[in-house]
Amino acid sequence: MVMVRAYDASDANLLVAYSKTNQQGVYVLMVGENKGKDIEIRFSSMGYSPVSKRVENKSATLDVQMKESTVKLREASVRAPTVRQHSDTLVYSVGNLKSKTDRNMEDVIRRIPGVQVDNNGRINYNGNPINRFYIEGVDMLDGRYTLATRNLRPDDIASVSVYERHQPVKLLQGMESSDRAALNLRLKKSRLSKPIGNALLGVGWGDGFRWNGDLFTMLVGSRRQHLIALKGNNFAQNYTSESSSFYDTGAYSFNPPQTLADNLFPERPFGSPSVPENRYLDNNSALGSVNNIFKLREGLTLSVNAGYSMADNEYSLASQTTYALADGSEVTVTDDNRSDFMQHQGWFGMKWERNDSLRYLLNTLNVKGLWRQGNYALSSKHVRQHNRQKAFDVTDYLEWMIRKGKRTMQVYSYFALANTPAGSMSATWLESDSAQSQQAEGLKFSMRHSTSLGWGLGKNGRGGSLKIGFVVDADYDRLELVGEAWPAEAGTSDTKQTLSTADGYTVRTSIGPSYEKYVRGFSVKVALPVSMYNLCYRNKTNNRKNSRHRPYLRPSIEVNIGRIMHTWLTLTADYEYKPSPLTLYISESVYTSYRQLTMLGSGMLTDRKDFRLNGGFFWNDALNGQNIRLSGGYTRSQAGQIHNTLIGEDGSLSTQVKTDNSLSHLWQAAASFYKNIYVSRLSFRLQGGISGSRSPMMRQNERTDTKAFSCQIVASAEQNYLDNRLSVALIGSWQRFTNRLGRLSSVCIDNYSSVARLSVRPFKYFEVYGQGEMKTGRSSVANIPVQWYVDGGIRYVMKKMEFSFNARNLLNERLYTNRYFNASDVTVYSCRLRSAECLFTVRFTL
C-alpha cells in the first residue's frame, strides 16, 4: 500500500488532498479548485524510496514506479524474560537460567523453583517425582531421562517447560486430576533435525592407569527421535541411574516382578560407607543404550529402547558393629573385608501408544536379564565367601480407554514372568577346613486385569465423575532351597543338608467405586474398594498347607486445592487392611552370609493394618523465583509378626520371625525455601526435615521397644559475578540421629559437612575451578575425625573442542571413618579411599 498526498506547490506544508492505493496499486486523488496553481504529489511506502511529482491541477493519469530501499536501524538488545506463565505451564529460558560453569542440563534444571534433583538424577517437583519427561513434546526415554539431563549441553536447549498437575492421558484431562508435574525440553531451532552430541576421551593416573570414554548423540526431528549413548570408565563414574526408569504412575506403578529368591544374597552383604562412591570404589564400568521413538501420525507413537550395562567394582571396608541388648549388655562384631562384585544387565523395551482426546491405547513389552557375582575376602575371620545370582523377567502391559461425551471406559491387562534359575552363597573357613552353602531358585508369575466405567455428572461433567472398577489379579510363587554345612558337628566329617520346596498363589478380586470432583484447581477424590483374597501356601517338604479366603477394605480420600495465589494444598488419608505376603508363610531358614541365618517367615498366616495421613502446602511464585514447600505425614502399622534377632558370642546372627502383635508409629515433617534472583543470578535454598518412629523388636528372645529420631538442615547458595566470570557456591548441612532401646540411655550421633565450589574465568574460553569438602561428626561415645577433600581442574574451550584436566583428592586422604545407626545398633566404618588421581580429557562437540 502506497500513501498519496497532494500539496500546494507554493506552500510545501499545505496539504490539499490525500489517498492510498489498493492491492493492485491503483489510486484516485480528488483535488479541489486551487486557482489554477500547480500541485506537488508525494508517494511514500515502507521499504521504498519516496517519489515526488509536480503537475498541473487538472484531471490526468499519473503513473509512478517506486524503487525498493533499505532503512538501517540502530542496534537494539532484546532479552527474553527468564520465565513465562500460561495457565499451569511455566516456560523457563535456559539462556537466562544457565551459568557458564554448567556441564549439563541437570545443572540448569536444579535452579528451577520447586525442583529437587537427588544424587541419582531423579527429578521431583514440589516433593513428588515427575510423571513424564518430554523432548519436543515426545516421551522417548520412558523414565530413563538422566540419559538426557546428564548428557545434553545447555547451549543446545532453548527452554524448559514445567507442566504443573500434568495428566498425560488426554481424554482424562478435565476429568481426573493429577498431583504430578512433567518437564519438556525445547531445542533451539538450529539444533533440530540434525545430530547433536559429543565424543570424549580421557586418560590419567592414580593408583594405576585411568581412562574414560563417552560417545553421545541425539537426533530430534518432527517425526522421529533417536538417542545413542556408549560409555566406559575406571574413574569411579556410575551408570546405574542412566539405566533406571524413575516413573511410578500408570503403567509404571507396577513394581518390577521379583521371585522369592531375588536378593536373598545381597550384592554388598557387609555394608558400604556413606561417602560418595567416586571416593572409594575401584571400578570398571560400561554402558550402551539405544533409544528411538517414531511419530507415526498425530497422537500415535512407537518407541523402541535397548541397553546393556556392566559394572566390576572393588572396595575395602572394616566395620565394627555394637549390638545393644535389652539388659544393657553389648555384643561387638568386627569385619574386615575386601569386596569384589560384578554385574551384567541387559534390557529391551517396546511401546506403542495412541493418545488423543477420544481414545487411548497403550501396549508396552519389556525384557530384562541380570547376572551377578561377588567374591568377599574376610581377613580377620579367614573366610572366603562367594555370591551368585542369575535372573530375568518379561512384562507386558496393555491399556485401552475410550470416551464418549461424559462416559469413559478403561480396560488394562498386565502379565509378568520372573525367573531366578540360580542364586547361591558359599563360604569357606580357611583355618578350620569347614564350609557352608545355600542355593535358592525362584519362579513368579503375575497377572492383573481391570475394567472400569466412568460417568461425568452434571452439565459438562461439572458435578464430578463417578467410576466403578473391577480388578482381578493373581500371583504364583515357587521357591526351592538347598542348604549344606560341613562338618555337621565338630569332630565329624558328616555333611548337614536341608531341602525345602514351597509354592503358593494369591488371587484378589476387587470392586472399587470412586468419586472425583475437579473444578478450577479444586479436586476431591473418595474411593472405597472391597477386595476378596484367596490365598493358598504349600510346603511340599513337610506337606503343610495354609489357606485363607476373606474380604478386605481399603477406603481413601484425597483433597487438592490449587492455583489460589500461587498456592496448593493437599491432604490424603487411607486405611489398608490386607493379608501378609506369601514370604511370611515360609518358615525355613536361609544362610544369607557366612555368619547370618535368616528365617523368611513365621509359617503362620497373619493380617496387616496400615493407616496413613499425609498433607502438604506448596507456594510457588515462578515469576519471582520463589518456592516454599511444607509437608508432613503419619503412619500407623499393625502386623501379626515380629522379628527376633539372636546374637552369638562369635558374632553369628540368627533372625527369626515370631507370631506376635506388632504396632509401630512413624511420623515425618519437612520444609524447604528456595529463592532465585534471576537478574543478579543469585540462588538460595534452605531445607530441613525431622522424623521419628517407635516400633517393637525382639533381641535374645526378649521383647522391647526401639525409638528413633532424626533431624537434618541443609543450606546452599550460588552466586555468579562479573558476567559469569566468577562463580561461588556454598553448601552446609547438619544431621542428628538419636536412638533408644527400651529403658537404656539414648545414643546420639551428629554429622557435619560443608562444601565450597569456586570457578574463575579470566578469559572467555578458559576456566579454573576447585572444590573443597569437609566432613566431621561426634557421638555420645567418641568424635569422628575431621576429613578434608580437595578437587580441582582447568578447562579450555576452542570452538567445538574442549580440553580439561581434572584432579581429585589432592590431599591424598586415604581413610574414611564414620558412625551410623541401624535400628538400635551402632556401626563404625573405616574405608580405604582412592588415592590422589588426575584425568586429562578431550571432548568434541557436534
Protein Blocks (a to p, Z undefined) as FASTA:
>chain_A
ZZdddddfklmklcfbdcdddfkopacdddddeehpacddddddehiacddddddddddd
ddddddddddddddddddddfbdcehjaccddfklmpcfkbmbfklmmmmpghiacdfko
paceehiacfbdceehiafknopamlmmmmpcfklpmbdcddehiafblklgokaccfbd
cddddddfklgoiacddddddddddfbccdddddddddddfkbccdddddddfehpafkl
mmccfbfghjllpccdddfkgoklcfblnopafbdfklmpccddddddddddddfbghia
cdddddddddddddddddddddddfkopacdddddddddddddddddddddddddfkbcc
dddddddddddddddddfklopacddddddddddddddddddehjaccdddddddddddf
bccdddddfklopadddddddddddddddddddddedjehlnopaddddddddddddddd
ddddddfbghiabdcddddddddddddddddddddddeehiacdddddddddddddddfk
lopacdddddddddddddddehihhiacddddddddddddfklmpmbdcdfbfkbccdfb
goiacdddddddddddddddfknopacdddddddddddfbdcdddddfkopacddddddd
ddddddddddddddddfknopacddddddddddddddeehiacdddddddddddddddde
ehhlaccddddddddddddehjbccdddddddddddddddfbfkbccdddddddddddfk
bccdddddddddddddehjaccddddehklopabdcddddehjaccdddddddddddddd
ddddZZ
